[in-house]
Structures are given as C-alpha cells and as structure tokens.
Amino acid sequence: MGVEIYNYNIDGQSLATSQLISYLKGLSYQLSSTVAYACNNIKECLTPYKVEAATVWTQSRKINYGTLTFFQNAIVPFT
C-alpha cells in the first residue's frame, strides 16, 4: 500500500511528498489536531483511512492537506 499526499504546504511553502515524509520522520505530530502520534517512520503511523482536508501539526507548525491516503496501523478511523 502506498501513500498519496497532495495539495499541502508547510508555512505556505509547497513541498514534494518525499520532502514531506522526511520532514515528518521522527517527529511527534497530530492528525486532525486531536490524535497524537510519535513515530520513527511516518509509515508506522499512517492509517488506511482517506481523510479530506486534514490538518497535521508538527511540533508548532501546521500542515494543511487537500487529501491524503494513509497506511495501515490505525488507531482512530477518521470519518
């Protein structure tokens, strides 16, 4: 299963998917600003749920997404 991430930016700067994954690796961050994760690799945290207009917080920085598709290892299904 792969990950699909597009229409996102960090502090107004667009990043490629590979850059985004590198940025998130090893960080504590939140999905939808309510579910907290701490991961060594973003693939360990991502879930198979498709999320529309999700928001990811990395430390104090906010990343907005248009759509993203998560990997397995789900804790919370987003609806």
PyMOL Python script that loads the backbone (N, CA, C, O; Angstrom):
from pymol import cmd

cmd.read_pdbstr("""\
ATOM      1  N   MET A   1       0.842  -1.189   0.000  1.00  0.00           N
ATOM      2  CA  MET A   1       0.000   0.000   0.000  1.00  0.00           C
ATOM      3  C   MET A   1       0.883   1.248   0.000  1.00  0.00           C
ATOM      4  O   MET A   1       1.875   1.302   0.727  1.00  0.00           O
ATOM      5  N   GLY A   2       0.543   2.217  -0.783  1.00  0.00           N
ATOM      6  CA  GLY A   2       1.336   3.435  -0.856  1.00  0.00           C
ATOM      7  C   GLY A   2       0.638   4.599  -0.192  1.00  0.00           C
ATOM      8  O   GLY A   2      -0.468   4.479   0.336  1.00  0.00           O
ATOM      9  N   VAL A   3       1.311   5.713  -0.234  1.00  0.00           N
ATOM     10  CA  VAL A   3       0.721   6.919   0.347  1.00  0.00           C
ATOM     11  C   VAL A   3       0.550   7.961  -0.747  1.00  0.00           C
ATOM     12  O   VAL A   3       1.406   8.118  -1.618  1.00  0.00           O
ATOM     13  N   GLU A   4      -0.554   8.660  -0.688  1.00  0.00           N
ATOM     14  CA  GLU A   4      -0.864   9.702  -1.659  1.00  0.00           C
ATOM     15  C   GLU A   4      -1.105  10.992  -0.890  1.00  0.00           C
ATOM     16  O   GLU A   4      -2.044  11.088  -0.099  1.00  0.00           O
ATOM     17  N   ILE A   5      -0.265  11.968  -1.122  1.00  0.00           N
ATOM     18  CA  ILE A   5      -0.398  13.233  -0.421  1.00  0.00           C
ATOM     19  C   ILE A   5      -0.224  14.345  -1.438  1.00  0.00           C
ATOM     20  O   ILE A   5       0.774  14.379  -2.158  1.00  0.00           O
ATOM     21  N   TYR A   6      -1.185  15.253  -1.504  1.00  0.00           N
ATOM     22  CA  TYR A   6      -1.056  16.359  -2.439  1.00  0.00           C
ATOM     23  C   TYR A   6      -1.859  17.556  -1.961  1.00  0.00           C
ATOM     24  O   TYR A   6      -2.669  17.447  -1.041  1.00  0.00           O
ATOM     25  N   ASN A   7      -1.626  18.698  -2.594  1.00  0.00           N
ATOM     26  CA  ASN A   7      -2.288  19.947  -2.208  1.00  0.00           C
ATOM     27  C   ASN A   7      -2.003  20.299  -0.751  1.00  0.00           C
ATOM     28  O   ASN A   7      -2.920  20.622   0.004  1.00  0.00           O
ATOM     29  N   TYR A   8      -0.739  20.238  -0.359  1.00  0.00           N
ATOM     30  CA  TYR A   8      -0.377  20.571   1.009  1.00  0.00           C
ATOM     31  C   TYR A   8       0.707  21.642   1.005  1.00  0.00           C
ATOM     32  O   TYR A   8       1.336  21.907  -0.019  1.00  0.00           O
ATOM     33  N   ASN A   9       0.906  22.239   2.149  1.00  0.00           N
ATOM     34  CA  ASN A   9       2.005  23.180   2.298  1.00  0.00           C
ATOM     35  C   ASN A   9       2.422  23.251   3.755  1.00  0.00           C
ATOM     36  O   ASN A   9       1.636  22.951   4.654  1.00  0.00           O
ATOM     37  N   ILE A  10       3.665  23.651   3.981  1.00  0.00           N
ATOM     38  CA  ILE A  10       4.174  23.887   5.327  1.00  0.00           C
ATOM     39  C   ILE A  10       4.519  25.360   5.420  1.00  0.00           C
ATOM     40  O   ILE A  10       5.386  25.848   4.696  1.00  0.00           O
ATOM     41  N   ASP A  11       3.839  26.068   6.312  1.00  0.00           N
ATOM     42  CA  ASP A  11       4.053  27.508   6.465  1.00  0.00           C
ATOM     43  C   ASP A  11       4.036  28.217   5.119  1.00  0.00           C
ATOM     44  O   ASP A  11       4.848  29.110   4.876  1.00  0.00           O
ATOM     45  N   GLY A  12       3.122  27.828   4.250  1.00  0.00           N
ATOM     46  CA  GLY A  12       2.962  28.479   2.962  1.00  0.00           C
ATOM     47  C   GLY A  12       3.912  28.009   1.879  1.00  0.00           C
ATOM     48  O   GLY A  12       3.850  28.501   0.752  1.00  0.00           O
ATOM     49  N   GLN A  13       4.796  27.058   2.196  1.00  0.00           N
ATOM     50  CA  GLN A  13       5.762  26.569   1.214  1.00  0.00           C
ATOM     51  C   GLN A  13       5.377  25.163   0.778  1.00  0.00           C
ATOM     52  O   GLN A  13       5.255  24.263   1.608  1.00  0.00           O
ATOM     53  N   SER A  14       5.186  24.974  -0.524  1.00  0.00           N
ATOM     54  CA  SER A  14       4.839  23.649  -1.041  1.00  0.00           C
ATOM     55  C   SER A  14       6.063  22.742  -1.014  1.00  0.00           C
ATOM     56  O   SER A  14       7.175  23.176  -1.317  1.00  0.00           O
ATOM     57  N   LEU A  15       5.852  21.490  -0.652  1.00  0.00           N
ATOM     58  CA  LEU A  15       6.930  20.516  -0.605  1.00  0.00           C
ATOM     59  C   LEU A  15       6.522  19.281  -1.396  1.00  0.00           C
ATOM     60  O   LEU A  15       5.341  18.942  -1.475  1.00  0.00           O
ATOM     61  N   ALA A  16       7.510  18.615  -1.979  1.00  0.00           N
ATOM     62  CA  ALA A  16       7.259  17.328  -2.619  1.00  0.00           C
ATOM     63  C   ALA A  16       6.958  16.292  -1.551  1.00  0.00           C
ATOM     64  O   ALA A  16       7.316  16.473  -0.387  1.00  0.00           O
ATOM     65  N   THR A  17       6.292  15.189  -1.947  1.00  0.00           N
ATOM     66  CA  THR A  17       5.921  14.160  -0.983  1.00  0.00           C
ATOM     67  C   THR A  17       7.135  13.620  -0.256  1.00  0.00           C
ATOM     68  O   THR A  17       7.084  13.418   0.958  1.00  0.00           O
ATOM     69  N   SER A  18       8.238  13.378  -0.977  1.00  0.00           N
ATOM     70  CA  SER A  18       9.433  12.830  -0.333  1.00  0.00           C
ATOM     71  C   SER A  18       9.992  13.813   0.698  1.00  0.00           C
ATOM     72  O   SER A  18      10.484  13.401   1.748  1.00  0.00           O
ATOM     73  N   GLN A  19       9.915  15.105   0.398  1.00  0.00           N
ATOM     74  CA  GLN A  19      10.371  16.108   1.355  1.00  0.00           C
ATOM     75  C   GLN A  19       9.476  16.132   2.583  1.00  0.00           C
ATOM     76  O   GLN A  19       9.952  16.291   3.707  1.00  0.00           O
ATOM     77  N   LEU A  20       8.177  15.973   2.361  1.00  0.00           N
ATOM     78  CA  LEU A  20       7.240  15.977   3.478  1.00  0.00           C
ATOM     79  C   LEU A  20       7.500  14.795   4.396  1.00  0.00           C
ATOM     80  O   LEU A  20       7.541  14.950   5.617  1.00  0.00           O
ATOM     81  N   ILE A  21       7.676  13.610   3.812  1.00  0.00           N
ATOM     82  CA  ILE A  21       7.928  12.417   4.619  1.00  0.00           C
ATOM     83  C   ILE A  21       9.216  12.588   5.418  1.00  0.00           C
ATOM     84  O   ILE A  21       9.264  12.229   6.594  1.00  0.00           O
ATOM     85  N   SER A  22      10.254  13.129   4.796  1.00  0.00           N
ATOM     86  CA  SER A  22      11.492  13.386   5.522  1.00  0.00           C
ATOM     87  C   SER A  22      11.255  14.358   6.671  1.00  0.00           C
ATOM     88  O   SER A  22      11.818  14.196   7.753  1.00  0.00           O
ATOM     89  N   TYR A  23      10.423  15.365   6.437  1.00  0.00           N
ATOM     90  CA  TYR A  23      10.139  16.370   7.458  1.00  0.00           C
ATOM     91  C   TYR A  23       9.404  15.767   8.651  1.00  0.00           C
ATOM     92  O   TYR A  23       9.652  16.146   9.796  1.00  0.00           O
ATOM     93  N   LEU A  24       8.499  14.829   8.380  1.00  0.00           N
ATOM     94  CA  LEU A  24       7.688  14.252   9.452  1.00  0.00           C
ATOM     95  C   LEU A  24       8.387  13.124  10.201  1.00  0.00           C
ATOM     96  O   LEU A  24       8.003  12.812  11.328  1.00  0.00           O
ATOM     97  N   LYS A  25       9.396  12.509   9.609  1.00  0.00           N
ATOM     98  CA  LYS A  25      10.044  11.351  10.236  1.00  0.00           C
ATOM     99  C   LYS A  25      10.585  11.715  11.616  1.00  0.00           C
ATOM    100  O   LYS A  25      11.262  12.729  11.788  1.00  0.00           O
ATOM    101  N   GLY A  26      10.274  10.874  12.585  1.00  0.00           N
ATOM    102  CA  GLY A  26      10.825  11.063  13.917  1.00  0.00           C
ATOM    103  C   GLY A  26      10.170  12.162  14.728  1.00  0.00           C
ATOM    104  O   GLY A  26      10.553  12.378  15.878  1.00  0.00           O
ATOM    105  N   LEU A  27       9.196  12.863  14.168  1.00  0.00           N
ATOM    106  CA  LEU A  27       8.551  13.955  14.893  1.00  0.00           C
ATOM    107  C   LEU A  27       7.298  13.472  15.602  1.00  0.00           C
ATOM    108  O   LEU A  27       6.640  12.526  15.169  1.00  0.00           O
ATOM    109  N   SER A  28       6.990  14.131  16.679  1.00  0.00           N
ATOM    110  CA  SER A  28       5.666  13.973  17.273  1.00  0.00           C
ATOM    111  C   SER A  28       4.742  14.938  16.556  1.00  0.00           C
ATOM    112  O   SER A  28       5.050  16.124  16.429  1.00  0.00           O
ATOM    113  N   TYR A  29       3.623  14.437  16.094  1.00  0.00           N
ATOM    114  CA  TYR A  29       2.701  15.298  15.371  1.00  0.00           C
ATOM    115  C   TYR A  29       1.277  14.845  15.627  1.00  0.00           C
ATOM    116  O   TYR A  29       1.044  13.788  16.212  1.00  0.00           O
ATOM    117  N   GLN A  30       0.355  15.631  15.196  1.00  0.00           N
ATOM    118  CA  GLN A  30      -1.049  15.330  15.393  1.00  0.00           C
ATOM    119  C   GLN A  30      -1.768  15.321  14.063  1.00  0.00           C
ATOM    120  O   GLN A  30      -1.492  16.139  13.185  1.00  0.00           O
ATOM    121  N   LEU A  31      -2.690  14.393  13.924  1.00  0.00           N
ATOM    122  CA  LEU A  31      -3.582  14.359  12.779  1.00  0.00           C
ATOM    123  C   LEU A  31      -4.927  14.922  13.221  1.00  0.00           C
ATOM    124  O   LEU A  31      -5.465  14.542  14.260  1.00  0.00           O
ATOM    125  N   SER A  32      -5.450  15.821  12.425  1.00  0.00           N
ATOM    126  CA  SER A  32      -6.706  16.494  12.736  1.00  0.00           C
ATOM    127  C   SER A  32      -6.626  17.210  14.088  1.00  0.00           C
ATOM    128  O   SER A  32      -7.652  17.450  14.725  1.00  0.00           O
ATOM    129  N   SER A  33      -5.433  17.544  14.517  1.00  0.00           N
ATOM    130  CA  SER A  33      -5.149  18.301  15.739  1.00  0.00           C
ATOM    131  C   SER A  33      -5.782  17.688  16.981  1.00  0.00           C
ATOM    132  O   SER A  33      -5.983  18.384  17.977  1.00  0.00           O
ATOM    133  N   THR A  34      -6.102  16.385  16.939  1.00  0.00           N
ATOM    134  CA  THR A  34      -6.632  15.736  18.132  1.00  0.00           C
ATOM    135  C   THR A  34      -5.926  14.428  18.444  1.00  0.00           C
ATOM    136  O   THR A  34      -5.790  14.073  19.614  1.00  0.00           O
ATOM    137  N   VAL A  35      -5.476  13.706  17.435  1.00  0.00           N
ATOM    138  CA  VAL A  35      -4.868  12.393  17.646  1.00  0.00           C
ATOM    139  C   VAL A  35      -3.350  12.529  17.565  1.00  0.00           C
ATOM    140  O   VAL A  35      -2.810  12.857  16.509  1.00  0.00           O
ATOM    141  N   ALA A  36      -2.676  12.284  18.653  1.00  0.00           N
ATOM    142  CA  ALA A  36      -1.233  12.483  18.699  1.00  0.00           C
ATOM    143  C   ALA A  36      -0.502  11.182  18.371  1.00  0.00           C
ATOM    144  O   ALA A  36      -0.898  10.102  18.809  1.00  0.00           O
ATOM    145  N   TYR A  37       0.558  11.307  17.600  1.00  0.00           N
ATOM    146  CA  TYR A  37       1.404  10.178  17.245  1.00  0.00           C
ATOM    147  C   TYR A  37       2.859  10.558  17.464  1.00  0.00           C
ATOM    148  O   TYR A  37       3.233  11.717  17.280  1.00  0.00           O
ATOM    149  N   ALA A  38       3.684   9.593  17.856  1.00  0.00           N
ATOM    150  CA  ALA A  38       5.130   9.766  17.857  1.00  0.00           C
ATOM    151  C   ALA A  38       5.719   8.569  17.123  1.00  0.00           C
ATOM    152  O   ALA A  38       5.543   7.431  17.558  1.00  0.00           O
ATOM    153  N   CYS A  39       6.408   8.807  16.028  1.00  0.00           N
ATOM    154  CA  CYS A  39       6.826   7.723  15.153  1.00  0.00           C
ATOM    155  C   CYS A  39       8.279   7.879  14.750  1.00  0.00           C
ATOM    156  O   CYS A  39       8.780   8.994  14.604  1.00  0.00           O
ATOM    157  N   ASN A  40       8.949   6.753  14.573  1.00  0.00           N
ATOM    158  CA  ASN A  40      10.280   6.774  13.979  1.00  0.00           C
ATOM    159  C   ASN A  40      10.181   6.887  12.465  1.00  0.00           C
ATOM    160  O   ASN A  40      11.083   7.418  11.817  1.00  0.00           O
ATOM    161  N   ASN A  41       9.096   6.394  11.909  1.00  0.00           N
ATOM    162  CA  ASN A  41       8.887   6.418  10.467  1.00  0.00           C
ATOM    163  C   ASN A  41       7.419   6.713  10.218  1.00  0.00           C
ATOM    164  O   ASN A  41       6.545   6.095  10.827  1.00  0.00           O
ATOM    165  N   ILE A  42       7.148   7.646   9.334  1.00  0.00           N
ATOM    166  CA  ILE A  42       5.752   8.047   9.104  1.00  0.00           C
ATOM    167  C   ILE A  42       4.899   6.860   8.666  1.00  0.00           C
ATOM    168  O   ILE A  42       3.698   6.842   8.935  1.00  0.00           O
ATOM    169  N   LYS A  43       5.492   5.864   7.996  1.00  0.00           N
ATOM    170  CA  LYS A  43       4.717   4.722   7.529  1.00  0.00           C
ATOM    171  C   LYS A  43       4.174   3.902   8.689  1.00  0.00           C
ATOM    172  O   LYS A  43       3.189   3.185   8.518  1.00  0.00           O
ATOM    173  N   GLU A  44       4.793   3.990   9.871  1.00  0.00           N
ATOM    174  CA  GLU A  44       4.308   3.247  11.024  1.00  0.00           C
ATOM    175  C   GLU A  44       3.016   3.840  11.574  1.00  0.00           C
ATOM    176  O   GLU A  44       2.260   3.153  12.261  1.00  0.00           O
ATOM    177  N   CYS A  45       2.761   5.100  11.278  1.00  0.00           N
ATOM    178  CA  CYS A  45       1.638   5.807  11.889  1.00  0.00           C
ATOM    179  C   CYS A  45       0.446   5.952  10.973  1.00  0.00           C
ATOM    180  O   CYS A  45      -0.694   6.019  11.433  1.00  0.00           O
ATOM    181  N   LEU A  46       0.702   6.002   9.677  1.00  0.00           N
ATOM    182  CA  LEU A  46      -0.377   6.333   8.766  1.00  0.00           C
ATOM    183  C   LEU A  46      -1.394   5.208   8.701  1.00  0.00           C
ATOM    184  O   LEU A  46      -1.048   4.034   8.835  1.00  0.00           O
ATOM    185  N   THR A  47      -2.638   5.573   8.496  1.00  0.00           N
ATOM    186  CA  THR A  47      -3.746   4.633   8.555  1.00  0.00           C
ATOM    187  C   THR A  47      -4.368   4.451   7.171  1.00  0.00           C
ATOM    188  O   THR A  47      -4.138   5.270   6.282  1.00  0.00           O
ATOM    189  N   PRO A  48      -5.136   3.411   6.984  1.00  0.00           N
ATOM    190  CA  PRO A  48      -5.731   3.178   5.664  1.00  0.00           C
ATOM    191  C   PRO A  48      -6.935   4.057   5.372  1.00  0.00           C
ATOM    192  O   PRO A  48      -7.608   3.862   4.360  1.00  0.00           O
ATOM    193  N   TYR A  49      -7.217   5.009   6.230  1.00  0.00           N
ATOM    194  CA  TYR A  49      -8.394   5.838   6.015  1.00  0.00           C
ATOM    195  C   TYR A  49      -8.051   7.026   5.131  1.00  0.00           C
ATOM    196  O   TYR A  49      -6.966   7.599   5.225  1.00  0.00           O
ATOM    197  N   LYS A  50      -8.989   7.379   4.279  1.00  0.00           N
ATOM    198  CA  LYS A  50      -8.813   8.558   3.435  1.00  0.00           C
ATOM    199  C   LYS A  50      -9.401   9.770   4.147  1.00  0.00           C
ATOM    200  O   LYS A  50     -10.542   9.738   4.607  1.00  0.00           O
ATOM    201  N   VAL A  51      -8.631  10.814   4.231  1.00  0.00           N
ATOM    202  CA  VAL A  51      -9.014  11.983   5.010  1.00  0.00           C
ATOM    203  C   VAL A  51      -9.110  13.175   4.075  1.00  0.00           C
ATOM    204  O   VAL A  51      -8.186  13.449   3.309  1.00  0.00           O
ATOM    205  N   GLU A  52     -10.214  13.873   4.140  1.00  0.00           N
ATOM    206  CA  GLU A  52     -10.392  15.086   3.353  1.00  0.00           C
ATOM    207  C   GLU A  52     -10.044  16.297   4.214  1.00  0.00           C
ATOM    208  O   GLU A  52     -10.484  16.411   5.358  1.00  0.00           O
ATOM    209  N   ALA A  53      -9.264  17.180   3.655  1.00  0.00           N
ATOM    210  CA  ALA A  53      -8.943  18.440   4.322  1.00  0.00           C
ATOM    211  C   ALA A  53      -8.404  18.214   5.728  1.00  0.00           C
ATOM    212  O   ALA A  53      -8.849  18.852   6.682  1.00  0.00           O
ATOM    213  N   ALA A  54      -7.451  17.308   5.848  1.00  0.00           N
ATOM    214  CA  ALA A  54      -6.847  17.025   7.150  1.00  0.00           C
ATOM    215  C   ALA A  54      -5.847  18.117   7.516  1.00  0.00           C
ATOM    216  O   ALA A  54      -5.342  18.844   6.660  1.00  0.00           O
ATOM    217  N   THR A  55      -5.584  18.204   8.796  1.00  0.00           N
ATOM    218  CA  THR A  55      -4.561  19.121   9.284  1.00  0.00           C
ATOM    219  C   THR A  55      -3.568  18.329  10.110  1.00  0.00           C
ATOM    220  O   THR A  55      -3.960  17.562  10.989  1.00  0.00           O
ATOM    221  N   VAL A  56      -2.293  18.508   9.835  1.00  0.00           N
ATOM    222  CA  VAL A  56      -1.242  17.836  10.600  1.00  0.00           C
ATOM    223  C   VAL A  56      -0.424  18.900  11.317  1.00  0.00           C
ATOM    224  O   VAL A  56       0.028  19.869  10.706  1.00  0.00           O
ATOM    225  N   TRP A  57      -0.238  18.708  12.622  1.00  0.00           N
ATOM    226  CA  TRP A  57       0.602  19.603  13.396  1.00  0.00           C
ATOM    227  C   TRP A  57       1.938  18.908  13.642  1.00  0.00           C
ATOM    228  O   TRP A  57       1.968  17.805  14.188  1.00  0.00           O
ATOM    229  N   THR A  58       3.031  19.532  13.250  1.00  0.00           N
ATOM    230  CA  THR A  58       4.353  19.008  13.576  1.00  0.00           C
ATOM    231  C   THR A  58       5.001  19.997  14.526  1.00  0.00           C
ATOM    232  O   THR A  58       5.362  21.108  14.138  1.00  0.00           O
ATOM    233  N   GLN A  59       5.144  19.579  15.780  1.00  0.00           N
ATOM    234  CA  GLN A  59       5.601  20.491  16.824  1.00  0.00           C
ATOM    235  C   GLN A  59       4.704  21.718  16.800  1.00  0.00           C
ATOM    236  O   GLN A  59       3.511  21.586  17.074  1.00  0.00           O
ATOM    237  N   SER A  60       5.209  22.892  16.490  1.00  0.00           N
ATOM    238  CA  SER A  60       4.346  24.074  16.490  1.00  0.00           C
ATOM    239  C   SER A  60       3.919  24.468  15.082  1.00  0.00           C
ATOM    240  O   SER A  60       3.301  25.516  14.892  1.00  0.00           O
ATOM    241  N   ARG A  61       4.244  23.636  14.093  1.00  0.00           N
ATOM    242  CA  ARG A  61       3.958  24.014  12.713  1.00  0.00           C
ATOM    243  C   ARG A  61       2.749  23.246  12.195  1.00  0.00           C
ATOM    244  O   ARG A  61       2.567  22.065  12.492  1.00  0.00           O
ATOM    245  N   LYS A  62       1.942  23.929  11.431  1.00  0.00           N
ATOM    246  CA  LYS A  62       0.719  23.325  10.907  1.00  0.00           C
ATOM    247  C   LYS A  62       0.875  23.042   9.419  1.00  0.00           C
ATOM    248  O   LYS A  62       1.354  23.889   8.665  1.00  0.00           O
ATOM    249  N   ILE A  63       0.468  21.844   9.000  1.00  0.00           N
ATOM    250  CA  ILE A  63       0.488  21.454   7.595  1.00  0.00           C
ATOM    251  C   ILE A  63      -0.943  21.170   7.171  1.00  0.00           C
ATOM    252  O   ILE A  63      -1.631  20.365   7.799  1.00  0.00           O
ATOM    253  N   ASN A  64      -1.393  21.823   6.115  1.00  0.00           N
ATOM    254  CA  ASN A  64      -2.746  21.606   5.605  1.00  0.00           C
ATOM    255  C   ASN A  64      -2.696  20.735   4.354  1.00  0.00           C
ATOM    256  O   ASN A  64      -1.840  20.914   3.488  1.00  0.00           O
ATOM    257  N   TYR A  65      -3.628  19.792   4.278  1.00  0.00           N
ATOM    258  CA  TYR A  65      -3.709  18.875   3.160  1.00  0.00           C
ATOM    259  C   TYR A  65      -5.038  19.033   2.452  1.00  0.00           C
ATOM    260  O   TYR A  65      -6.054  19.346   3.074  1.00  0.00           O
ATOM    261  N   GLY A  66      -5.025  18.816   1.154  1.00  0.00           N
ATOM    262  CA  GLY A  66      -6.285  18.679   0.455  1.00  0.00           C
ATOM    263  C   GLY A  66      -6.837  17.294   0.676  1.00  0.00           C
ATOM    264  O   GLY A  66      -7.958  17.141   1.160  1.00  0.00           O
ATOM    265  N   THR A  67      -6.071  16.292   0.330  1.00  0.00           N
ATOM    266  CA  THR A  67      -6.479  14.898   0.507  1.00  0.00           C
ATOM    267  C   THR A  67      -5.252  14.081   0.846  1.00  0.00           C
ATOM    268  O   THR A  67      -4.181  14.317   0.287  1.00  0.00           O
ATOM    269  N   LEU A  68      -5.384  13.130   1.745  1.00  0.00           N
ATOM    270  CA  LEU A  68      -4.300  12.186   1.912  1.00  0.00           C
ATOM    271  C   LEU A  68      -4.819  10.799   2.232  1.00  0.00           C
ATOM    272  O   LEU A  68      -5.854  10.633   2.877  1.00  0.00           O
ATOM    273  N   THR A  69      -4.082   9.818   1.770  1.00  0.00           N
ATOM    274  CA  THR A  69      -4.427   8.423   1.975  1.00  0.00           C
ATOM    275  C   THR A  69      -3.370   7.805   2.876  1.00  0.00           C
ATOM    276  O   THR A  69      -2.178   7.869   2.577  1.00  0.00           O
ATOM    277  N   PHE A  70      -3.809   7.206   3.982  1.00  0.00           N
ATOM    278  CA  PHE A  70      -2.880   6.739   4.995  1.00  0.00           C
ATOM    279  C   PHE A  70      -2.572   5.250   4.855  1.00  0.00           C
ATOM    280  O   PHE A  70      -3.317   4.494   4.232  1.00  0.00           O
ATOM    281  N   PHE A  71      -1.455   4.861   5.453  1.00  0.00           N
ATOM    282  CA  PHE A  71      -1.096   3.449   5.526  1.00  0.00           C
ATOM    283  C   PHE A  71      -1.890   2.738   6.623  1.00  0.00           C
ATOM    284  O   PHE A  71      -2.781   3.328   7.235  1.00  0.00           O
ATOM    285  N   GLN A  72      -1.566   1.493   6.862  1.00  0.00           N
ATOM    286  CA  GLN A  72      -2.188   0.711   7.920  1.00  0.00           C
ATOM    287  C   GLN A  72      -1.566   1.073   9.271  1.00  0.00           C
ATOM    288  O   GLN A  72      -0.774   2.011   9.366  1.00  0.00           O
ATOM    289  N   ASN A  73      -1.930   0.322  10.314  1.00  0.00           N
ATOM    290  CA  ASN A  73      -1.575   0.611  11.704  1.00  0.00           C
ATOM    291  C   ASN A  73      -2.441   1.752  12.209  1.00  0.00           C
ATOM    292  O   ASN A  73      -1.947   2.803  12.618  1.00  0.00           O
ATOM    293  N   ALA A  74      -3.751   1.515  12.169  1.00  0.00           N
ATOM    294  CA  ALA A  74      -4.696   2.561  12.538  1.00  0.00           C
ATOM    295  C   ALA A  74      -4.988   2.516  14.028  1.00  0.00           C
ATOM    296  O   ALA A  74      -5.093   1.443  14.623  1.00  0.00           O
ATOM    297  N   ILE A  75      -5.115   3.683  14.617  1.00  0.00           N
ATOM    298  CA  ILE A  75      -5.657   3.789  15.966  1.00  0.00           C
ATOM    299  C   ILE A  75      -7.068   4.357  15.888  1.00  0.00           C
ATOM    300  O   ILE A  75      -7.987   3.858  16.537  1.00  0.00           O
ATOM    301  N   VAL A  76      -7.225   5.393  15.095  1.00  0.00           N
ATOM    302  CA  VAL A  76      -8.506   6.092  15.010  1.00  0.00           C
ATOM    303  C   VAL A  76      -8.949   6.173  13.561  1.00  0.00           C
ATOM    304  O   VAL A  76      -8.186   6.640  12.715  1.00  0.00           O
ATOM    305  N   PRO A  77     -10.165   5.729  13.249  1.00  0.00           N
ATOM    306  CA  PRO A  77     -10.700   5.962  11.911  1.00  0.00           C
ATOM    307  C   PRO A  77     -11.254   7.373  11.820  1.00  0.00           C
ATOM    308  O   PRO A  77     -12.012   7.806  12.688  1.00  0.00           O
ATOM    309  N   PHE A  78     -10.876   8.091  10.770  1.00  0.00           N
ATOM    310  CA  PHE A  78     -11.391   9.438  10.569  1.00  0.00           C
ATOM    311  C   PHE A  78     -12.606   9.361   9.654  1.00  0.00           C
ATOM    312  O   PHE A  78     -12.572   8.713   8.608  1.00  0.00           O
ATOM    313  N   THR A  79     -13.666  10.024  10.059  1.00  0.00           N
ATOM    314  CA  THR A  79     -14.882   9.985   9.255  1.00  0.00           C
ATOM    315  C   THR A  79     -15.335  11.394   8.892  1.00  0.00           C
ATOM    316  O   THR A  79     -16.348  11.561   8.213  1.00  0.00           O
TER     317      THR A  79
END
""", "prot")
cmd.dss("prot")
cmd.show_as("cartoon", "prot")
cmd.util.cbc("prot")
cmd.orient("prot")
